[in-house]
Amino acid sequence: MVTVLVPGPLRGEVGGAARLTVAAAGTLRDVLDELAGEWPRLARRLRDERGEVRRHVNVYVDGEDCRHLGGLDAPVPSGAEVQVLPSVAGG
């Protein structure tokens, strides 16, 4: 099992849940694909039309930026925690 932490701005896409649990372990792509099956609105906020993580979304696997771990091919072992953080603009 993998725990996905959902920030406040995205909780409306998942019925208000702060944490989601998915069975997928393997790669970040596997985790996001499983999320997309259950929460398609969340998936559209996280990935673009090509299936890539959107520029303004940061994803961390056990505290490490996925972009430094191989992007969508980043390994996500069972028991890992995936944190999603959309960039916040304004001033």
mmCIF file as gemmi writes it, N, C-alpha and C atoms, coordinates in Angstrom:
data_model
loop_
_atom_site.group_PDB
_atom_site.id
_atom_site.type_symbol
_atom_site.label_atom_id
_atom_site.label_alt_id
_atom_site.label_comp_id
_atom_site.label_asym_id
_atom_site.label_entity_id
_atom_site.label_seq_id
_atom_site.pdbx_PDB_ins_code
_atom_site.Cartn_x
_atom_site.Cartn_y
_atom_site.Cartn_z
_atom_site.occupancy
_atom_site.B_iso_or_equiv
_atom_site.pdbx_formal_charge
_atom_site.auth_seq_id
_atom_site.auth_asym_id
_atom_site.pdbx_PDB_model_num
ATOM 1 N N . MET Axp A 1 ? 0.834 -1.187 0 1 0 ? 1 A 1
ATOM 2 C CA . MET Axp A 1 ? 0 0 0 1 0 ? 1 A 1
ATOM 3 C C . MET Axp A 1 ? 0.88 1.252 0 1 0 ? 1 A 1
ATOM 4 N N . VAL Axp A 2 ? 0.383 2.286 -0.632 1 0 ? 2 A 1
ATOM 5 C CA . VAL Axp A 2 ? 1.059 3.576 -0.704 1 0 ? 2 A 1
ATOM 6 C C . VAL Axp A 2 ? 0.075 4.629 -0.223 1 0 ? 2 A 1
ATOM 7 N N . THR Axp A 3 ? 0.546 5.552 0.615 1 0 ? 3 A 1
ATOM 8 C CA . THR Axp A 3 ? -0.282 6.647 1.102 1 0 ? 3 A 1
ATOM 9 C C . THR Axp A 3 ? -0.004 7.886 0.265 1 0 ? 3 A 1
ATOM 10 N N . VAL Axp A 4 ? -1.065 8.526 -0.207 1 0 ? 4 A 1
ATOM 11 C CA . VAL Axp A 4 ? -0.948 9.762 -0.978 1 0 ? 4 A 1
ATOM 12 C C . VAL Axp A 4 ? -1.534 10.878 -0.127 1 0 ? 4 A 1
ATOM 13 N N . LEU Axp A 5 ? -0.718 11.881 0.168 1 0 ? 5 A 1
ATOM 14 C CA . LEU Axp A 5 ? -1.163 13.041 0.945 1 0 ? 5 A 1
ATOM 15 C C . LEU Axp A 5 ? -1.725 14.08 -0.014 1 0 ? 5 A 1
ATOM 16 N N . VAL Axp A 6 ? -2.954 14.509 0.233 1 0 ? 6 A 1
ATOM 17 C CA . VAL Axp A 6 ? -3.64 15.451 -0.646 1 0 ? 6 A 1
ATOM 18 C C . VAL Axp A 6 ? -3.726 16.805 0.059 1 0 ? 6 A 1
ATOM 19 N N . PRO Axp A 7 ? -3.172 17.869 -0.549 1 0 ? 7 A 1
ATOM 20 C CA . PRO Axp A 7 ? -3.23 19.192 0.078 1 0 ? 7 A 1
ATOM 21 C C . PRO Axp A 7 ? -4.63 19.792 0.006 1 0 ? 7 A 1
ATOM 22 N N . GLY Axp A 8 ? -4.886 20.742 0.872 1 0 ? 8 A 1
ATOM 23 C CA . GLY Axp A 8 ? -6.189 21.396 0.946 1 0 ? 8 A 1
ATOM 24 C C . GLY Axp A 8 ? -6.781 21.821 -0.384 1 0 ? 8 A 1
ATOM 25 N N . PRO Axp A 9 ? -6.015 22.496 -1.261 1 0 ? 9 A 1
ATOM 26 C CA . PRO Axp A 9 ? -6.598 22.962 -2.521 1 0 ? 9 A 1
ATOM 27 C C . PRO Axp A 9 ? -7.097 21.848 -3.445 1 0 ? 9 A 1
ATOM 28 N N . LEU Axp A 10 ? -6.651 20.612 -3.242 1 0 ? 10 A 1
ATOM 29 C CA . LEU Axp A 10 ? -7.066 19.509 -4.113 1 0 ? 10 A 1
ATOM 30 C C . LEU Axp A 10 ? -8.054 18.558 -3.446 1 0 ? 10 A 1
ATOM 31 N N . ARG Axp A 11 ? -8.365 18.775 -2.205 1 0 ? 11 A 1
ATOM 32 C CA . ARG Axp A 11 ? -9.24 17.846 -1.479 1 0 ? 11 A 1
ATOM 33 C C . ARG Axp A 11 ? -10.667 17.821 -2.017 1 0 ? 11 A 1
ATOM 34 N N . GLY Axp A 12 ? -11.097 18.899 -2.637 1 0 ? 12 A 1
ATOM 35 C CA . GLY Axp A 12 ? -12.432 18.92 -3.241 1 0 ? 12 A 1
ATOM 36 C C . GLY Axp A 12 ? -12.569 17.901 -4.362 1 0 ? 12 A 1
ATOM 37 N N . GLU Axp A 13 ? -11.443 17.509 -4.96 1 0 ? 13 A 1
ATOM 38 C CA . GLU Axp A 13 ? -11.458 16.532 -6.043 1 0 ? 13 A 1
ATOM 39 C C . GLU Axp A 13 ? -11.56 15.097 -5.531 1 0 ? 13 A 1
ATOM 40 N N . VAL Axp A 14 ? -11.362 14.913 -4.213 1 0 ? 14 A 1
ATOM 41 C CA . VAL Axp A 14 ? -11.352 13.562 -3.63 1 0 ? 14 A 1
ATOM 42 C C . VAL Axp A 14 ? -12.304 13.454 -2.438 1 0 ? 14 A 1
ATOM 43 N N . GLY Axp A 15 ? -13.379 14.208 -2.479 1 0 ? 15 A 1
ATOM 44 C CA . GLY Axp A 15 ? -14.381 14.125 -1.424 1 0 ? 15 A 1
ATOM 45 C C . GLY Axp A 15 ? -13.908 14.627 -0.079 1 0 ? 15 A 1
ATOM 46 N N . GLY Axp A 16 ? -12.903 15.506 -0.066 1 0 ? 16 A 1
ATOM 47 C CA . GLY Axp A 16 ? -12.423 16.103 1.17 1 0 ? 16 A 1
ATOM 48 C C . GLY Axp A 16 ? -11.337 15.32 1.886 1 0 ? 16 A 1
ATOM 49 N N . ALA Axp A 17 ? -10.92 14.198 1.342 1 0 ? 17 A 1
ATOM 50 C CA . ALA Axp A 17 ? -9.913 13.356 1.999 1 0 ? 17 A 1
ATOM 51 C C . ALA Axp A 17 ? -8.53 14.014 1.996 1 0 ? 17 A 1
ATOM 52 N N . ALA Axp A 18 ? -7.857 13.924 3.124 1 0 ? 18 A 1
ATOM 53 C CA . ALA Axp A 18 ? -6.486 14.431 3.239 1 0 ? 18 A 1
ATOM 54 C C . ALA Axp A 18 ? -5.465 13.358 2.884 1 0 ? 18 A 1
ATOM 55 N N . ARG Axp A 19 ? -5.883 12.094 2.996 1 0 ? 19 A 1
ATOM 56 C CA . ARG Axp A 19 ? -5.009 10.952 2.695 1 0 ? 19 A 1
ATOM 57 C C . ARG Axp A 19 ? -5.78 9.938 1.866 1 0 ? 19 A 1
ATOM 58 N N . LEU Axp A 20 ? -5.109 9.407 0.877 1 0 ? 20 A 1
ATOM 59 C CA . LEU Axp A 20 ? -5.664 8.33 0.069 1 0 ? 20 A 1
ATOM 60 C C . LEU Axp A 20 ? -4.704 7.153 0.16 1 0 ? 20 A 1
ATOM 61 N N . THR Axp A 21 ? -5.227 5.979 0.078 1 0 ? 21 A 1
ATOM 62 C CA . THR Axp A 21 ? -4.39 4.786 0.072 1 0 ? 21 A 1
ATOM 63 C C . THR Axp A 21 ? -4.623 4.045 -1.23 1 0 ? 21 A 1
ATOM 64 N N . VAL Axp A 22 ? -3.536 3.709 -1.904 1 0 ? 22 A 1
ATOM 65 C CA . VAL Axp A 22 ? -3.638 2.949 -3.149 1 0 ? 22 A 1
ATOM 66 C C . VAL Axp A 22 ? -2.797 1.682 -3.017 1 0 ? 22 A 1
ATOM 67 N N . ALA Axp A 23 ? -3.188 0.672 -3.742 1 0 ? 23 A 1
ATOM 68 C CA . ALA Axp A 23 ? -2.471 -0.605 -3.69 1 0 ? 23 A 1
ATOM 69 C C . ALA Axp A 23 ? -1.225 -0.57 -4.556 1 0 ? 23 A 1
ATOM 70 N N . ALA Axp A 24 ? -1.212 0.326 -5.544 1 0 ? 24 A 1
ATOM 71 C CA . ALA Axp A 24 ? -0.102 0.363 -6.492 1 0 ? 24 A 1
ATOM 72 C C . ALA Axp A 24 ? 1.205 0.713 -5.809 1 0 ? 24 A 1
ATOM 73 N N . ALA Axp A 25 ? 2.173 -0.1 -6.061 1 0 ? 25 A 1
ATOM 74 C CA . ALA Axp A 25 ? 3.547 0.195 -5.692 1 0 ? 25 A 1
ATOM 75 C C . ALA Axp A 25 ? 4.338 -0.169 -6.931 1 0 ? 25 A 1
ATOM 76 N N . GLY Axp A 26 ? 5.46 0.388 -7.084 1 0 ? 26 A 1
ATOM 77 C CA . GLY Axp A 26 ? 6.26 0.15 -8.283 1 0 ? 26 A 1
ATOM 78 C C . GLY Axp A 26 ? 6.862 1.453 -8.729 1 0 ? 26 A 1
ATOM 79 N N . THR Axp A 27 ? 6.091 2.228 -9.501 1 0 ? 27 A 1
ATOM 80 C CA . THR Axp A 27 ? 6.569 3.534 -9.947 1 0 ? 27 A 1
ATOM 81 C C . THR Axp A 27 ? 5.525 4.596 -9.644 1 0 ? 27 A 1
ATOM 82 N N . LEU Axp A 28 ? 5.951 5.838 -9.735 1 0 ? 28 A 1
ATOM 83 C CA . LEU Axp A 28 ? 5.013 6.938 -9.54 1 0 ? 28 A 1
ATOM 84 C C . LEU Axp A 28 ? 3.913 6.87 -10.594 1 0 ? 28 A 1
ATOM 85 N N . ARG Axp A 29 ? 4.244 6.474 -11.81 1 0 ? 29 A 1
ATOM 86 C CA . ARG Axp A 29 ? 3.239 6.325 -12.865 1 0 ? 29 A 1
ATOM 87 C C . ARG Axp A 29 ? 2.152 5.336 -12.425 1 0 ? 29 A 1
ATOM 88 N N . ASP Axp A 30 ? 2.559 4.218 -11.82 1 0 ? 30 A 1
ATOM 89 C CA . ASP Axp A 30 ? 1.587 3.225 -11.344 1 0 ? 30 A 1
ATOM 90 C C . ASP Axp A 30 ? 0.646 3.83 -10.309 1 0 ? 30 A 1
ATOM 91 N N . VAL Axp A 31 ? 1.211 4.594 -9.384 1 0 ? 31 A 1
ATOM 92 C CA . VAL Axp A 31 ? 0.408 5.218 -8.333 1 0 ? 31 A 1
ATOM 93 C C . VAL Axp A 31 ? -0.576 6.215 -8.936 1 0 ? 31 A 1
ATOM 94 N N . LEU Axp A 32 ? -0.084 7.075 -9.838 1 0 ? 32 A 1
ATOM 95 C CA . LEU Axp A 32 ? -0.963 8.081 -10.447 1 0 ? 32 A 1
ATOM 96 C C . LEU Axp A 32 ? -2.015 7.439 -11.346 1 0 ? 32 A 1
ATOM 97 N N . ASP Axp A 33 ? -1.662 6.343 -12.013 1 0 ? 33 A 1
ATOM 98 C CA . ASP Axp A 33 ? -2.649 5.636 -12.827 1 0 ? 33 A 1
ATOM 99 C C . ASP Axp A 33 ? -3.778 5.071 -11.965 1 0 ? 33 A 1
ATOM 100 N N . GLU Axp A 34 ? -3.42 4.513 -10.816 1 0 ? 34 A 1
ATOM 101 C CA . GLU Axp A 34 ? -4.46 3.984 -9.925 1 0 ? 34 A 1
ATOM 102 C C . GLU Axp A 34 ? -5.333 5.114 -9.38 1 0 ? 34 A 1
ATOM 103 N N . LEU Axp A 35 ? -4.711 6.234 -9.02 1 0 ? 35 A 1
ATOM 104 C CA . LEU Axp A 35 ? -5.496 7.389 -8.563 1 0 ? 35 A 1
ATOM 105 C C . LEU Axp A 35 ? -6.454 7.84 -9.654 1 0 ? 35 A 1
ATOM 106 N N . ALA Axp A 36 ? -5.985 7.857 -10.897 1 0 ? 36 A 1
ATOM 107 C CA . ALA Axp A 36 ? -6.813 8.308 -12.021 1 0 ? 36 A 1
ATOM 108 C C . ALA Axp A 36 ? -8.041 7.427 -12.189 1 0 ? 36 A 1
ATOM 109 N N . GLY Axp A 37 ? -7.89 6.133 -11.913 1 0 ? 37 A 1
ATOM 110 C CA . GLY Axp A 37 ? -9.028 5.234 -12.035 1 0 ? 37 A 1
ATOM 111 C C . GLY Axp A 37 ? -10.125 5.53 -11.033 1 0 ? 37 A 1
ATOM 112 N N . GLU Axp A 38 ? -9.725 5.938 -9.848 1 0 ? 38 A 1
ATOM 113 C CA . GLU Axp A 38 ? -10.714 6.205 -8.797 1 0 ? 38 A 1
ATOM 114 C C . GLU Axp A 38 ? -11.075 7.682 -8.678 1 0 ? 38 A 1
ATOM 115 N N . TRP Axp A 39 ? -10.135 8.558 -8.97 1 0 ? 39 A 1
ATOM 116 C CA . TRP Axp A 39 ? -10.343 9.995 -8.796 1 0 ? 39 A 1
ATOM 117 C C . TRP Axp A 39 ? -9.928 10.733 -10.078 1 0 ? 39 A 1
ATOM 118 N N . PRO Axp A 40 ? -10.689 10.619 -11.169 1 0 ? 40 A 1
ATOM 119 C CA . PRO Axp A 40 ? -10.299 11.224 -12.447 1 0 ? 40 A 1
ATOM 120 C C . PRO Axp A 40 ? -10.15 12.747 -12.401 1 0 ? 40 A 1
ATOM 121 N N . ARG Axp A 41 ? -10.947 13.412 -11.579 1 0 ? 41 A 1
ATOM 122 C CA . ARG Axp A 41 ? -10.812 14.875 -11.484 1 0 ? 41 A 1
ATOM 123 C C . ARG Axp A 41 ? -9.471 15.248 -10.871 1 0 ? 41 A 1
ATOM 124 N N . LEU Axp A 42 ? -9.021 14.494 -9.877 1 0 ? 42 A 1
ATOM 125 C CA . LEU Axp A 42 ? -7.7 14.732 -9.292 1 0 ? 42 A 1
ATOM 126 C C . LEU Axp A 42 ? -6.629 14.477 -10.346 1 0 ? 42 A 1
ATOM 127 N N . ALA Axp A 43 ? -6.769 13.414 -11.095 1 0 ? 43 A 1
ATOM 128 C CA . ALA Axp A 43 ? -5.782 13.061 -12.116 1 0 ? 43 A 1
ATOM 129 C C . ALA Axp A 43 ? -5.595 14.19 -13.119 1 0 ? 43 A 1
ATOM 130 N N . ARG Axp A 44 ? -6.685 14.825 -13.527 1 0 ? 44 A 1
ATOM 131 C CA . ARG Axp A 44 ? -6.586 15.937 -14.492 1 0 ? 44 A 1
ATOM 132 C C . ARG Axp A 44 ? -5.864 17.132 -13.9 1 0 ? 44 A 1
ATOM 133 N N . ARG Axp A 45 ? -5.914 17.286 -12.596 1 0 ? 45 A 1
ATOM 134 C CA . ARG Axp A 45 ? -5.213 18.402 -11.941 1 0 ? 45 A 1
ATOM 135 C C . ARG Axp A 45 ? -3.712 18.113 -11.79 1 0 ? 45 A 1
ATOM 136 N N . LEU Axp A 46 ? -3.35 16.819 -11.79 1 0 ? 46 A 1
ATOM 137 C CA . LEU Axp A 46 ? -1.962 16.428 -11.563 1 0 ? 46 A 1
ATOM 138 C C . LEU Axp A 46 ? -1.166 16.226 -12.848 1 0 ? 46 A 1
ATOM 139 N N . ARG Axp A 47 ? -1.824 15.714 -13.894 1 0 ? 47 A 1
ATOM 140 C CA . ARG Axp A 47 ? -1.111 15.404 -15.132 1 0 ? 47 A 1
ATOM 141 C C . ARG Axp A 47 ? -1.74 16.103 -16.324 1 0 ? 47 A 1
ATOM 142 N N . ASP Axp A 48 ? -0.898 16.404 -17.299 1 0 ? 48 A 1
ATOM 143 C CA . ASP Axp A 48 ? -1.368 17.086 -18.506 1 0 ? 48 A 1
ATOM 144 C C . ASP Axp A 48 ? -1.904 16.075 -19.527 1 0 ? 48 A 1
ATOM 145 N N . GLU Axp A 49 ? -2.204 16.559 -20.737 1 0 ? 49 A 1
ATOM 146 C CA . GLU Axp A 49 ? -2.792 15.73 -21.782 1 0 ? 49 A 1
ATOM 147 C C . GLU Axp A 49 ? -1.865 14.602 -22.22 1 0 ? 49 A 1
ATOM 148 N N . ARG Axp A 50 ? -0.562 14.79 -22.052 1 0 ? 50 A 1
ATOM 149 C CA . ARG Axp A 50 ? 0.423 13.771 -22.432 1 0 ? 50 A 1
ATOM 150 C C . ARG Axp A 50 ? 0.681 12.775 -21.3 1 0 ? 50 A 1
ATOM 151 N N . GLY Axp A 51 ? 0.048 13.021 -20.159 1 0 ? 51 A 1
ATOM 152 C CA . GLY Axp A 51 ? 0.245 12.131 -19.017 1 0 ? 51 A 1
ATOM 153 C C . GLY Axp A 51 ? 1.421 12.509 -18.134 1 0 ? 51 A 1
ATOM 154 N N . GLU Axp A 52 ? 2.064 13.615 -18.433 1 0 ? 52 A 1
ATOM 155 C CA . GLU Axp A 52 ? 3.199 14.092 -17.638 1 0 ? 52 A 1
ATOM 156 C C . GLU Axp A 52 ? 2.697 14.893 -16.432 1 0 ? 52 A 1
ATOM 157 N N . VAL Axp A 53 ? 3.475 14.887 -15.355 1 0 ? 53 A 1
ATOM 158 C CA . VAL Axp A 53 ? 3.133 15.709 -14.185 1 0 ? 53 A 1
ATOM 159 C C . VAL Axp A 53 ? 3.159 17.173 -14.623 1 0 ? 53 A 1
ATOM 160 N N . ARG Axp A 54 ? 2.116 17.893 -14.286 1 0 ? 54 A 1
ATOM 161 C CA . ARG Axp A 54 ? 2.036 19.317 -14.69 1 0 ? 54 A 1
ATOM 162 C C . ARG Axp A 54 ? 3.193 20.113 -14.09 1 0 ? 54 A 1
ATOM 163 N N . ARG Axp A 55 ? 3.619 21.133 -14.83 1 0 ? 55 A 1
ATOM 164 C CA . ARG Axp A 55 ? 4.753 21.971 -14.409 1 0 ? 55 A 1
ATOM 165 C C . ARG Axp A 55 ? 4.561 22.564 -13.029 1 0 ? 55 A 1
ATOM 166 N N . HIS Axp A 56 ? 3.344 22.967 -12.721 1 0 ? 56 A 1
ATOM 167 C CA . HIS Axp A 56 ? 3.077 23.664 -11.462 1 0 ? 56 A 1
ATOM 168 C C . HIS Axp A 56 ? 2.747 22.713 -10.306 1 0 ? 56 A 1
ATOM 169 N N . VAL Axp A 57 ? 2.912 21.416 -10.517 1 0 ? 57 A 1
ATOM 170 C CA . VAL Axp A 57 ? 2.646 20.429 -9.469 1 0 ? 57 A 1
ATOM 171 C C . VAL Axp A 57 ? 3.962 19.771 -9.071 1 0 ? 57 A 1
ATOM 172 N N . ASN Axp A 58 ? 4.221 19.747 -7.785 1 0 ? 58 A 1
ATOM 173 C CA . ASN Axp A 58 ? 5.411 19.071 -7.261 1 0 ? 58 A 1
ATOM 174 C C . ASN Axp A 58 ? 4.959 17.804 -6.559 1 0 ? 58 A 1
ATOM 175 N N . VAL Axp A 59 ? 5.664 16.722 -6.833 1 0 ? 59 A 1
ATOM 176 C CA . VAL Axp A 59 ? 5.326 15.437 -6.239 1 0 ? 59 A 1
ATOM 177 C C . VAL Axp A 59 ? 6.571 14.897 -5.544 1 0 ? 59 A 1
ATOM 178 N N . TYR Axp A 60 ? 6.394 14.468 -4.311 1 0 ? 60 A 1
ATOM 179 C CA . TYR Axp A 60 ? 7.502 13.954 -3.512 1 0 ? 60 A 1
ATOM 180 C C . TYR Axp A 60 ? 7.211 12.511 -3.11 1 0 ? 60 A 1
ATOM 181 N N . VAL Axp A 61 ? 8.229 11.678 -3.201 1 0 ? 61 A 1
ATOM 182 C CA . VAL Axp A 61 ? 8.132 10.292 -2.764 1 0 ? 61 A 1
ATOM 183 C C . VAL Axp A 61 ? 9.029 10.156 -1.547 1 0 ? 61 A 1
ATOM 184 N N . ASP Axp A 62 ? 8.417 9.901 -0.411 1 0 ? 62 A 1
ATOM 185 C CA . ASP Axp A 62 ? 9.155 9.83 0.857 1 0 ? 62 A 1
ATOM 186 C C . ASP Axp A 62 ? 10.068 11.041 1.046 1 0 ? 62 A 1
ATOM 187 N N . GLY Axp A 63 ? 9.534 12.227 0.723 1 0 ? 63 A 1
ATOM 188 C CA . GLY Axp A 63 ? 10.251 13.481 0.949 1 0 ? 63 A 1
ATOM 189 C C . GLY Axp A 63 ? 11.216 13.892 -0.144 1 0 ? 63 A 1
ATOM 190 N N . GLU Axp A 64 ? 11.38 13.078 -1.191 1 0 ? 64 A 1
ATOM 191 C CA . GLU Axp A 64 ? 12.297 13.395 -2.285 1 0 ? 64 A 1
ATOM 192 C C . GLU Axp A 64 ? 11.507 13.821 -3.517 1 0 ? 64 A 1
ATOM 193 N N . ASP Axp A 65 ? 11.933 14.921 -4.142 1 0 ? 65 A 1
ATOM 194 C CA . ASP Axp A 65 ? 11.28 15.422 -5.353 1 0 ? 65 A 1
ATOM 195 C C . ASP Axp A 65 ? 11.345 14.346 -6.437 1 0 ? 65 A 1
ATOM 196 N N . CYS Axp A 66 ? 10.205 13.995 -7.001 1 0 ? 66 A 1
ATOM 197 C CA . CYS Axp A 66 ? 10.165 12.928 -8.007 1 0 ? 66 A 1
ATOM 198 C C . CYS Axp A 66 ? 10.997 13.278 -9.235 1 0 ? 66 A 1
ATOM 199 N N . ARG Axp A 67 ? 11.168 14.565 -9.499 1 0 ? 67 A 1
ATOM 200 C CA . ARG Axp A 67 ? 11.954 14.96 -10.68 1 0 ? 67 A 1
ATOM 201 C C . ARG Axp A 67 ? 13.419 14.549 -10.537 1 0 ? 67 A 1
ATOM 202 N N . HIS Axp A 68 ? 13.881 14.381 -9.306 1 0 ? 68 A 1
ATOM 203 C CA . HIS Axp A 68 ? 15.254 13.948 -9.061 1 0 ? 68 A 1
ATOM 204 C C . HIS Axp A 68 ? 15.349 12.431 -8.931 1 0 ? 68 A 1
ATOM 205 N N . LEU Axp A 69 ? 14.207 11.763 -8.943 1 0 ? 69 A 1
ATOM 206 C CA . LEU Axp A 69 ? 14.179 10.301 -8.767 1 0 ? 69 A 1
ATOM 207 C C . LEU Axp A 69 ? 13.797 9.561 -10.044 1 0 ? 69 A 1
ATOM 208 N N . GLY Axp A 70 ? 13.597 10.29 -11.127 1 0 ? 70 A 1
ATOM 209 C CA . GLY Axp A 70 ? 13.223 9.645 -12.386 1 0 ? 70 A 1
ATOM 210 C C . GLY Axp A 70 ? 11.857 10.038 -12.896 1 0 ? 70 A 1
ATOM 211 N N . GLY Axp A 71 ? 11.257 11.081 -12.314 1 0 ? 71 A 1
ATOM 212 C CA . GLY Axp A 71 ? 9.94 11.531 -12.779 1 0 ? 71 A 1
ATOM 213 C C . GLY Axp A 71 ? 8.885 10.467 -12.563 1 0 ? 71 A 1
ATOM 214 N N . LEU Axp A 72 ? 8.123 10.175 -13.6 1 0 ? 72 A 1
ATOM 215 C CA . LEU Axp A 72 ? 7.061 9.18 -13.483 1 0 ? 72 A 1
ATOM 216 C C . LEU Axp A 72 ? 7.612 7.775 -13.29 1 0 ? 72 A 1
ATOM 217 N N . ASP Axp A 73 ? 8.892 7.578 -13.59 1 0 ? 73 A 1
ATOM 218 C CA . ASP Axp A 73 ? 9.524 6.276 -13.382 1 0 ? 73 A 1
ATOM 219 C C . ASP Axp A 73 ? 10.166 6.161 -12 1 0 ? 73 A 1
ATOM 220 N N . ALA Axp A 74 ? 9.967 7.176 -11.158 1 0 ? 74 A 1
ATOM 221 C CA . ALA Axp A 74 ? 10.515 7.14 -9.794 1 0 ? 74 A 1
ATOM 222 C C . ALA Axp A 74 ? 9.974 5.918 -9.062 1 0 ? 74 A 1
ATOM 223 N N . PRO Axp A 75 ? 10.84 5.174 -8.395 1 0 ? 75 A 1
ATOM 224 C CA . PRO Axp A 75 ? 10.358 4.009 -7.655 1 0 ? 75 A 1
ATOM 225 C C . PRO Axp A 75 ? 9.518 4.419 -6.438 1 0 ? 75 A 1
ATOM 226 N N . VAL Axp A 76 ? 8.43 3.717 -6.243 1 0 ? 76 A 1
ATOM 227 C CA . VAL Axp A 76 ? 7.551 3.946 -5.096 1 0 ? 76 A 1
ATOM 228 C C . VAL Axp A 76 ? 7.327 2.588 -4.43 1 0 ? 76 A 1
ATOM 229 N N . PRO Axp A 77 ? 8.083 2.315 -3.379 1 0 ? 77 A 1
ATOM 230 C CA . PRO Axp A 77 ? 7.943 1.012 -2.725 1 0 ? 77 A 1
ATOM 231 C C . PRO Axp A 77 ? 6.676 0.954 -1.867 1 0 ? 77 A 1
ATOM 232 N N . SER Axp A 78 ? 6.266 -0.249 -1.571 1 0 ? 78 A 1
ATOM 233 C CA . SER Axp A 78 ? 5.136 -0.438 -0.673 1 0 ? 78 A 1
ATOM 234 C C . SER Axp A 78 ? 5.455 0.234 0.659 1 0 ? 78 A 1
ATOM 235 N N . GLY Axp A 79 ? 4.488 0.927 1.227 1 0 ? 79 A 1
ATOM 236 C CA . GLY Axp A 79 ? 4.681 1.646 2.48 1 0 ? 79 A 1
ATOM 237 C C . GLY Axp A 79 ? 5.15 3.078 2.293 1 0 ? 79 A 1
ATOM 238 N N . ALA Axp A 80 ? 5.405 3.475 1.054 1 0 ? 80 A 1
ATOM 239 C CA . ALA Axp A 80 ? 5.887 4.837 0.782 1 0 ? 80 A 1
ATOM 240 C C . ALA Axp A 80 ? 4.768 5.854 0.98 1 0 ? 80 A 1
ATOM 241 N N . GLU Axp A 81 ? 5.202 7.094 1.118 1 0 ? 81 A 1
ATOM 242 C CA . GLU Axp A 81 ? 4.275 8.219 1.226 1 0 ? 81 A 1
ATOM 243 C C . GLU Axp A 81 ? 4.543 9.151 0.051 1 0 ? 81 A 1
ATOM 244 N N . VAL Axp A 82 ? 3.507 9.438 -0.716 1 0 ? 82 A 1
ATOM 245 C CA . VAL Axp A 82 ? 3.596 10.344 -1.856 1 0 ? 82 A 1
ATOM 246 C C . VAL Axp A 82 ? 2.863 11.617 -1.481 1 0 ? 82 A 1
ATOM 247 N N . GLN Axp A 83 ? 3.552 12.733 -1.613 1 0 ? 83 A 1
ATOM 248 C CA . GLN Axp A 83 ? 2.955 14.034 -1.271 1 0 ? 83 A 1
ATOM 249 C C . GLN Axp A 83 ? 2.833 14.861 -2.546 1 0 ? 83 A 1
ATOM 250 N N . VAL Axp A 84 ? 1.658 15.431 -2.742 1 0 ? 84 A 1
ATOM 251 C CA . VAL Axp A 84 ? 1.375 16.258 -3.899 1 0 ? 84 A 1
ATOM 252 C C . VAL Axp A 84 ? 1.243 17.702 -3.441 1 0 ? 84 A 1
ATOM 253 N N . LEU Axp A 85 ? 2.008 18.603 -4.073 1 0 ? 85 A 1
ATOM 254 C CA . LEU Axp A 85 ? 1.948 20.015 -3.709 1 0 ? 85 A 1
ATOM 255 C C . LEU Axp A 85 ? 1.829 20.879 -4.952 1 0 ? 85 A 1
ATOM 256 N N . PRO Axp A 86 ? 0.645 21.453 -5.206 1 0 ? 86 A 1
ATOM 257 C CA . PRO Axp A 86 ? 0.532 22.381 -6.34 1 0 ? 86 A 1
ATOM 258 C C . PRO Axp A 86 ? 1.203 23.692 -5.964 1 0 ? 86 A 1
ATOM 259 N N . SER Axp A 87 ? 1.816 24.321 -6.956 1 0 ? 87 A 1
ATOM 260 C CA . SER Axp A 87 ? 2.425 25.633 -6.71 1 0 ? 87 A 1
ATOM 261 C C . SER Axp A 87 ? 1.331 26.641 -6.419 1 0 ? 87 A 1
ATOM 262 N N . VAL Axp A 88 ? 1.661 27.588 -5.574 1 0 ? 88 A 1
ATOM 263 C CA . VAL Axp A 88 ? 0.718 28.636 -5.217 1 0 ? 88 A 1
ATOM 264 C C . VAL Axp A 88 ? 1.27 29.95 -5.731 1 0 ? 88 A 1
ATOM 265 N N . ALA Axp A 89 ? 0.466 30.663 -6.489 1 0 ? 89 A 1
ATOM 266 C CA . ALA Axp A 89 ? 0.889 31.942 -7.051 1 0 ? 89 A 1
ATOM 267 C C . ALA Axp A 89 ? 0.157 33.07 -6.318 1 0 ? 89 A 1
ATOM 268 N N . GLY Axp A 90 ? 0.711 34.218 -6.432 1 0 ? 90 A 1
ATOM 269 C CA . GLY Axp A 90 ? 0.063 35.393 -5.841 1 0 ? 90 A 1
ATOM 270 C C . GLY Axp A 90 ? 1.076 36.225 -5.099 1 0 ? 90 A 1
ATOM 271 N N . GLY Axp A 91 ? 0.617 37.256 -4.528 1 0 ? 91 A 1
ATOM 272 C CA . GLY Axp A 91 ? 1.587 38.094 -3.863 1 0 ? 91 A 1
ATOM 273 C C . GLY Axp A 91 ? 0.982 39.136 -3.077 1 0 ? 91 A 1
